[in-house]
């Protein structure tokens, strides 16, 4: 079972208390965007085997959204952080680099 730390209420919770929200750190485009950019935003997702950044909502707790960095192959969790963060904290990126040398995801390394 997947167990994540909610950074808002500082609780360790299992996935039955959470609701997944898909990929994190998507670039959203405004109304001036062309059809291709809008299509990419809606449908094109990274789906790596390995390091992945996801959105989660603590439904049966504080109700707030947060982001998690985890490995989709091993279910290892590298860390969680508030949803208002524009990129993963350096400490989480360092942890991933230590455990998964050479990893890359989007613009993050």
N, C-alpha and C positions, 0 to 999 in steps of 0.2 A: 504494500500500500504506500502511496506517495504521501509524505508528511512534509509540510512547508511551514515556515515561520512567518506569521503575519507581522509586518513591521509597524503596523498601526496600533494594535492592541497587545503586541509583544507575547503572542501565544503560539505554541507549536500545535498545528491542527492537521488532521488527516484530510484526504481528498473528499470525504463525504460531507465536510463542512464548507467546501469550496465549490466554485463554479468556474470552469475554464473560459477564457475569453480570447483564445487564439494567440497569434504571433504578436510580440511586442515591438515597439520602435518602428512602426510603419510610418512612412512619409505621406501625410495627407495633403491633397492638393485642393486649392480653392476653386470657385466657380469658373475662373478663367482657364482652367486646365483643359487640355484637349481630351478627346475620347480615349486615346491610348493610355494616357496617364491615369484616367479614372478607372479604366479596365484593369490596369496593373494594381491599383490600390484595392479594388474589390476582389480580384480573383487570383492574382499571382502571389504565391506565398513560398517562403523558404520552407522546406520540410526535410531538414538534414537528419541524418542518423548521427547522433553525437550532440555537441553543444547547441542549445536552443534557448531563446529568450521568449517567455510567455507571459500573458496577462492572466491574473487570477482574481476572483472576488471572494472575499470572506463572507459568504452568504449567511451562514448561521452563527455569526459572531458580530463584528463591528460593521459589516456591510460594505467595507471600503475595498477599492481595487488596489492591487499591488503587482509588481513584476517579479518573476523568478528566472534565474539562470539555472538550467539543469541539463543533464545528459539524457537524451531520449533513448539511448541504447542500454544504459546501466541504471537509470533513474537516480543517479547521484545528483544531489542538489548543491550547487556552488554558492547560492545565496539568494536573498530576496531584498527588495528595495521598493520605496514608494512609487506609485504609478506616475507621479508628476516629474519623475527624473527622465531627462532626455537621452541619457546614455548610461550603460551599466557603470556603477562605481568602480574606480580603479582597483580597489581591494578584491572585488569579485573577478575582474579581468585577470589580475595577478594570480588568483587561485586557480582559474581555468588554465592559464598558461603553464603553471606549475604541474598540474595534473594531466593536461592534454597539450604537450608541446607542439607548436606549429598550427594550432587551431585558428580558424578565421570564420567570421560570420558577418555578412554585410560589410559595414565599414569598421567593425570592431575587431581588435586584435589584442 
